[in-house]
Amino acid sequence: MHIVIMGCGRVGSALAQALEQQGHTVAVIDRDPTSFRRLGSSFGGRRVTGIGFDQDTLREAGVEEAGAFAAVSSGDNSNIIAARVAREMFGVENVAARIYDPRRAEVYQRLGIPTVATVRWTADQMLRRLLPSGAEPLWRDPTGGVQLAEVHTSSSWVGHKISRLQEETGVRVAFVTRLGEAILPSSQTVLQEGDLVHVMMRTDEVDKVEAAFAEGPEEEDGH
């Protein structure tokens, strides 16, 4: 996958190096060309000097071929504008923006942009937003037979009840992270865009659960 990163500070440079090591092609945008020194001489991706929400700059970085875009500059407003341009103008599927003001998180989430607040930022969280696939284990019982994991959920589950998700996948939904807050869902809770679903499941059924979450709900009779 080709991934574009806006901002070459400590976060952006660390992300770029980690993604390149995973075999992805990476382009990094920053208005200060000296910031690219953080990437090191071994970095093989593109270094693009410019403003991250400028369309010509984004095109130079290869956004039209990108599968993911990360906005991790030092400015909240720049990050959210760039993320929206990447998604709305260029149709990038996986977009994430880092923010410094957690009070703005809900506003940004409602715009459809997953955000990672600096106070609880980790490279794993940002990578998870850019490369959402499979299950990310959070806890295992001492025997290793049961685990709590965040499982990537197909957008086709949006609008369906938690009860249906549990019935068709055979898992127990432990909690859902919505707009940056953890909620304990009831059987009537309906999945919304941007929800992160955390489930309890048997370790030997992880592959089956991942597939069911990725495929979406079964077609109902008469549809």
HELIX and SHEET records of a PDB file:
HELIX    1   1 ARG A   10  GLN A   21  1                                  12    
HELIX    2   2 PRO A   33  LEU A   39  5                                   7    
HELIX    3   3 GLN A   55  GLU A   60  1                                   6    
HELIX    4   4 VAL A   63  GLU A   65  5                                   3    
HELIX    5   5 ASP A   76  ARG A   84  1                                   9    
HELIX    6   6 VAL A   85  MET A   89  3                                   5    
HELIX    7   7 PRO A  102  ARG A  104  5                                   3    
HELIX    8   8 ALA A  105  ARG A  110  1                                   6    
HELIX    9   9 THR A  118  ARG A  120  5                                   3    
HELIX   10  10 ALA A  123  LEU A  130  1                                   8    
HELIX   11  11 SER A  155  TRP A  157  5                                   3    
HELIX   12  12 ILE A  162  THR A  169  1                                   8    
HELIX   13  13 THR A  203  GLU A  205  5                                   3    
HELIX   14  14 VAL A  206  GLU A  215  1                                  10    
SHEET    1   A 6 ARG A  46  THR A  49  0                                        
SHEET    2   A 6 THR A  25  ASP A  30  1                                        
SHEET    3   A 6 HIS A   2  MET A   6  1                                        
SHEET    4   A 6 ALA A  68  ALA A  71  1                                        
SHEET    5   A 6 ASN A  94  ILE A  99  1                                        
SHEET    6   A 6 THR A 115  ALA A 117  1                                        
SHEET    1   B 5 ALA A 135  ARG A 140  0                                        
SHEET    2   B 5 VAL A 146  VAL A 151 -1                                        
SHEET    3   B 5 LEU A 196  ARG A 202 -1                                        
SHEET    4   B 5 ARG A 172  ARG A 178 -1                                        
SHEET    5   B 5 GLU A 181  ILE A 183 -1                                        
END                                                                             
